[in-house]
Amino acid sequence: MTRVKRGYIARRRRTKTRSFASAFGGAHSRLNRTITQQKRKALASAHRDRGRKKRDFRRLWITRINAITRENELSYSYSRLIHDLYKKQLLLNRKILAQIAISNKNGLSIISNKISK
């Protein structure tokens, strides 16, 4: 039986996963089994947090809009502002409203006054 030299494909696969885990610490960047475990965990976390990031930004925008609307008028709130926007059929999403609230506080108060009347 002739001698077979193996390992080229397996070595190439391992070096690929090792390059993915090069920033990990300790055995997580050196041992093949822990590298694959950490890679699987990292990719799962990345997939989960892409959805969570959208959720977190929406909460941030809502908080900013609510803070500015309550600051300007005592009886006005975020929910009333959004309700009035839908009634008037104005197409301003929460991201744009939050940017207006940060850059120009008077602009958001002008928008809310025009909508409420």
C-alpha positions in Angstrom: 0.0 0.0 0.0 1.3 3.4 -0.9 1.8 6.2 1.5 -0.9 8.9 1.4 -0.1 12.4 2.6 -3.3 14.0 3.8 -4.3 17.2 5.5 -4.2 19.9 2.8 -7.9 20.5 2.7 -8.4 20.1 6.5 -5.4 22.4 7.2 -6.8 25.0 4.8 -10.2 24.9 6.6 -8.6 25.2 10.0 -6.4 28.2 9.0 -9.6 29.9 7.7 -11.4 29.4 11.0 -8.2 30.4 12.8 -8.0 33.7 10.9 -11.6 34.4 12.0 -10.7 33.8 15.6 -7.4 35.7 15.6 -8.8 38.4 17.9 -10.1 36.0 20.5 -8.1 35.5 23.6 -6.3 32.5 25.1 -7.4 29.0 23.9 -10.3 30.5 22.0 -7.7 31.6 19.3 -5.4 28.6 19.4 -7.4 25.3 19.8 -9.5 24.1 16.9 -12.4 22.8 18.8 -12.8 26.0 20.9 -12.3 28.1 17.9 -15.3 26.5 16.1 -17.4 26.8 19.3 -16.5 30.5 19.7 -17.1 31.1 16.0 -20.5 29.6 16.1 -21.4 31.6 19.2 -20.0 34.8 17.7 -22.0 34.4 14.5 -25.2 33.6 16.5 -24.7 36.7 18.6 -24.1 38.9 15.6 -27.3 37.6 13.9 -29.3 38.2 17.0 -27.9 41.6 17.7 -28.6 42.9 14.2 -32.3 42.7 15.0 -31.7 44.0 18.5 -29.9 47.1 17.2 -32.9 48.2 15.2 -35.0 47.8 18.3 -32.6 49.8 20.5 -32.4 52.7 18.0 -36.2 52.9 17.7 -36.4 53.1 21.6 -33.8 55.8 21.6 -35.6 57.9 18.9 -38.9 57.6 20.8 -37.2 58.7 24.1 -35.7 61.7 22.4 -38.9 62.8 20.7 -40.9 62.3 23.9 -38.4 64.4 25.9 -38.5 67.3 23.5 -42.3 67.3 23.2 -42.9 67.2 27.0 -40.3 69.9 27.4 -42.1 72.3 25.1 -45.7 71.8 26.2 -47.0 70.3 29.5 -50.1 68.5 28.1 -48.5 67.1 24.9 -46.8 63.7 24.7 -45.1 61.4 22.2 -48.1 59.3 21.7 -50.4 62.3 21.0 -47.8 63.6 18.5 -47.6 60.3 16.6 -51.4 60.0 16.6 -51.7 63.5 15.2 -49.1 62.8 12.6 -51.1 59.8 11.4 -54.3 61.8 11.4 -52.8 64.5 9.2 -51.1 61.8 7.0 -47.6 63.3 7.4 -44.8 60.9 6.4 -42.2 61.6 9.0 -40.6 58.6 10.6 -39.2 58.5 14.1 -35.6 58.7 13.0 -36.3 62.0 11.1 -38.3 63.4 14.0 -35.5 62.6 16.5 -32.9 64.3 14.2 -35.1 67.4 14.1 -35.5 67.2 17.9 -31.8 67.2 18.4 -30.7 69.7 15.8 -33.6 72.1 16.1 -35.8 72.0 19.1 -38.0 74.8 17.9 -38.6 73.0 14.6 -40.2 70.0 16.4 -42.4 72.4 18.5 -43.5 74.2 15.3 -44.4 70.9 13.7 -46.4 69.8 16.8 -48.2 73.1 17.1 -49.2 73.0 13.4 -50.4 69.4 13.7 -52.4 69.9 16.9 -54.4 72.8 15.5 
